[in-house]
Amino acid sequence: MANLRHPDDGFRPVAWLRGPHLQTIVPNLVPAFGVGRPEEERLIQVAPGNRLRVLIARPQGSPRGTLVLVHGLGGSADSGYLIRTARMALRREWIAVRVNLRNCGGTERLATTLYNAGQSDDAGKVLEDLKAAGFPRPYALMGFSLGGNLVLRYAGLAGEACLADAVAAVNPPVDLEACVRCLEQPRNAFYQAYFTWRLCRLLRRIRRVRSISGPASDLWKVRTIRNFDGLFTAPDAGYESAEEYYRSASAGPHLASLSVPALLVSALDDPFVSAEIFAPHLGGDAGKLRILQPRAGGHVGYWQGGAPRFWAGQMALEFLEYRAAR
C-alpha cells in the first residue's frame, strides 16, 4: 500500500471552528454523554501486578468485528473522542472496546507502574484476551495521540505476529523527542502547561494508593512534560533519561515493519505533532502504511459540519472496515 500524502481529502471544519487551536481545544470541551449502549467491564492482566480496565459495548445486530480504542496522554476510556468513535462504530455494527491505560480512568489500584508510550505490548495483551474470550474477528485497533503511537509501535514490533487485522492512528507522536521539543516552543505554552498539569494530577491520585519516588508533583515545580518524564516516567520504566525513553518508545523506527494495513491521520496544522515527523514515511509504494494529512483539524479535533462531527473517527472506521475484512 502506498504511503501517500493527501492535503485535500474532504475534511471541512465547521464554519465557526476554524484554526488549529479552536479545532484542538473546543471539541475537548464539548461533552460526550456515553456510547448509547449497555457496557460490560473487563479486567485484563497485561503484566505482573498490572491490569487494564476495558469497557465493552455491543451493537444491536450481529457484529461485523471487534474494534479496540486506545486514548491519549492524560485521557481515559471516557475521553470524548473515544466515546464519539465508539458510537460511530456501534452504529456500523462493530463491538466497541474502550481501553483505560495503566492508572487511567480510576484504575490506580490496578497498576504498579505508570503508563508510558512504550507499553505497546499492552495492546497485544488486550487483543490476546479478547481472542481467548471468543470475540469475533476481524480485529481493528485504533489509537489517538499517544495511544496512536502505542498501537503503531505494537503493530510494527509484532510484525507477522500482530493480532490486529488493521490499525489506525490519529495524530500519533511517532517521534516523541520532536513532539516534546515542539511543545517547548513559546507558542505552545498553553498545551505544555495543560498536559503537565494533567500528568501531575494523575500522579497525585496514584500516590493516594501507593508510593512513587520523586519530588512533589506540582505544576509549578515540574513545569514541563520533559521534566515530568525525566523525574517519573523514565525511571519508572527503567530508562536513564527522558531522552532515552523518547528514543525507545517512539513508533517511527518501526513503521517500515508493519505487516497489516495501517492508516495514519494527522493534520498539517497540528500545533505540536509536526507534519515534518512523517516526512521519512511519505512516498514510495512499499509497506502497509497509508498517511492522510488534511490541511486542517488541529490535534485530534476534526470537528466538521453535519454528522458525524468527528471526521477523523469516521475516516479511520471506513479504512478499517475496508482493510480488515480483506
N, C-alpha and C positions, 0 to 999 in steps of 0.2 A: 504494500500500500504506500502510495507516495506521501512524503512529508510536504504538505502544501501550505502556503500562506494565503489566507482568504481575507483581504482587508474589507471586502464589501460582501456580506453574507446574509443580509436580510434583517439584521438587528437594527431597530429604530427606537431610540429611547422615547418614553412618553414625553410630550412637549414641555411639561413643567419640571422635568427632572433631567436636565442636560448638564453635562460636565462630569469629570471623573469623581469629584468629591461628593457631589449630590448623589450620584449613582452608587457610590460606595457607602455613604452614611445613611441616607434616608431609608432604603429598603431594610436596613438593620433595625430601624425604629418602628417599622410597621409590624404590628403583632400578627403572629400566625397562631390560630386557635385550634391546634390539634389536627390529626390526619383525617378525621371524619369516620373512622372505623374502629372497632374494639381492638385493643392491642394486648399481646401477651409479653411477659418479661422472661428473658432467658439469661442466665449467668454462664459465661464461657471462660474456662481457665485457659490463659494464654501463656503463662509461665508460673513456676512455683510461687505461691503466695499472691498471685495476681489474676483477678478475674475481671472480665468486662461485662457490663450490663447492657444488653441489647433489647430493643423494643420492636416487636414484630406485628405487622398489620397485614391481613389477608384480604384480597379482593372478594367481591360477592360471587363472581363466577369462577370457573376453572382457571387457575393461574397459568400464565404463559412462561413463568420462570421466577427466579429469586434475585432481587436487587438489594445489595448491601451498600449503605450510605455512611460515609465517614466525615465527621465535621473537622473544622479548622482550629487554629490557635485560639484558646480561650473560650471555645464553644462547647456544645454538647449535643445530644440527640434532640434537644428542644430548640436548637438554632433554627431561625426562620427559614433559611434556605434549605435545610434538611426536611423540615415539615412540608414546605411547598413542593419539593421534588417528590417526597413520599406520596402526597396527594395525587400528583400527576401520574405517578407510577401505578397507584391503585386504580385510577380510572382506566389505565391501559392494561389492567389485569395482571400486574406484577405483584408478588409478595414483596412488601417493603420492610427492610430490616435496618433500623437506625441504631448505629453503634455509639456508645459512650466510650471514648478512650480512657485510659487509666486515670482514676481520680475524678473524672468529669461526670457531670450530671448527678451529683450527690453520691458518688461511689468511693469516697475517700477511704472507707473502711475495707474496700475490696482489693486494695493495691498496697504493695510495699515499695514501689518505685514511682518516680514521676513519669509522666508520658513524655515522649520526645519523637522527633521526626524520623528517627532511625528505627523505630519499633515496627517495621513493616511486617515482621513475622506475625504480629498480632492479627493483621488482615487475613493471613493464611490460616491461622488457628480458628478464626471465625468461620471461614469457608469450610474447613475440615469438620467443625462441629455441625454445621448445617447439612453437610453431605451425609454425615453419620446419622443424623436425625431424619433423613429422607426428604429434605426439602427439594422441590423439583428444579431441574435444570431447564434452560441454561442459567448459569450464574453470572450476573453482571456486578461489577464493583465500581463504585463512583466515590471520589473524594473531592473535597473542597478546600482550597488554600493549603494549609499544612497537611490536611488529610489527603489532598491530591498528590502531594509529594510522596506521602506514605504509600498510597496504593500503586503509584507508578514504580516506586522503589521495590515494592513487593513483587510486582509482575516482572520487572526486569531481572531481579536477582533469582526469582524462581525459574525463569526460562520455561522449558518444556513441562516443568512440574507445576506451573501456575494452575490453580484450581478455578480461576475465573475464566469464563469464555470470552469476555470482552471487558475492557476497562475504560473509564472516563475520568478526567481530572479537570477541575475548573480553577483557574488561576493558581496553579501549583508553583511554589517557590523551589524549582528544581536545582537552583544554585543558591543555597542558603546564605552563604557569605555575601554574595552580590545583593541579595534582597535586604539583609541586615544593614549593609552599607547604604543602601537606598533609604532605608528608614532613618538613618542617622543624618540625612540631609535636613537642613533647617526647614525646608518646605513641608517635611513630613513629621514635624514635631508633634502634631496632634495624634497621629497614628502611633508614633513611638510611645507617647505617654499612655495612650489608651490600652495598647496591648500589654505594656509593662504593668499597668495598674491591674489588668485582669489576671495576669500571672501572679502578681503579689497577693492579690485577694485569694486566689486558689491555694497558694502555699499556706496562707494563714488558716484556711479551712482544714487543710491536711494536718497542720500542726496541732489542731484540736484533738486529733485521734492518734497521732504518732509523732515521734521526734524526727526532725530533719536538721542536719547540721548546717551551720552557716549563720550569717547575721540576720537581724530582723528584716522581714520582707516588707519594708515601707517604700512607697514610690519615690519619696524624696531622697532616700538613701541609695536605692538600686538604680533608678533613673532611666536605664536603657535595657532593651532586650539582650544586648550583648553582655552587659553586666550580669543580668539575671542568669543567662545561660552559663557564664563563667563561674558564678557563685553557686548555682544549684543544679541546673540541668546536666552540664558536662560531668561534674564529679559524681552525681547520682548514677550516671550511665557508664562511668568508668573511663571517661575521656580526660586528658590532661588539661584541655583548654576549650573554650567556646569555639575557637577556630578549628581545632581537630574535630570537634563534634560536627561542625558545619560541613567539613570535607567528607566525613564518613557518612553522614545522614542524608546528603543531597541525592536526589534521584537522577540528576542529569547524566552522570557517568554510566548509568545502567539502561538508558533508554534504547540504545542500539541492541540490547539483548532481549527485547520484548519478543515473545513468541505468540502472543494473542493480539487481536486488533485493539488499538488504543486510540482514544481521542483526547486531545489537549485543547482546551478553550481558555484563552487569556486575552483580554482586551489590550489594544495598543496603548490606551490611556490609563492603565492600572497605575496608581500612584507609587506603588513600592514593589511590585513584581514586574520589573522592567522587561519590555519586549526583547531587549538585547540578549537576555539569558537563553532565549530559544533559538537564536541565530545559528548555533552549531548544529541544530537538529532540523533545519529547514533545507529543502531541496533534495534532489535525488529521488530515486524510485525504489530503494531497498528498504526493508524494515516494515514494521507494523504500525508505526505512529502517524496519525493524521493531526495536523495542527490548524486550528481555526483562530484567527486573530482579528476580531471585529475592531473597527476604529474606536468604538465607544463601549462603555459598560462598567468602567471602574474596576474595583476589586470585589468580585462576587456580587455585583449589583444587577446589571442586565434587566432593568425594570422597563418593560415595553408597554405600549398601548394595547388595549384589548386583553384577551385571555388566551393562554395563561400569562400572568405578568412576568414570571421568571423565565426569561428567554433561554439562558444557559442550561437550566434544567431540562427544558423541552428539547433543545438541540442534542444534549447528551443522551436523553432517553431514545430519541429517534435513531441515533447512531448505534446505541446498544441493542435496540430491537433488530436492526438490520444485520449487524455483525455477529451478535451472539447466537442467532438462530441459523447461521450458515454452516 
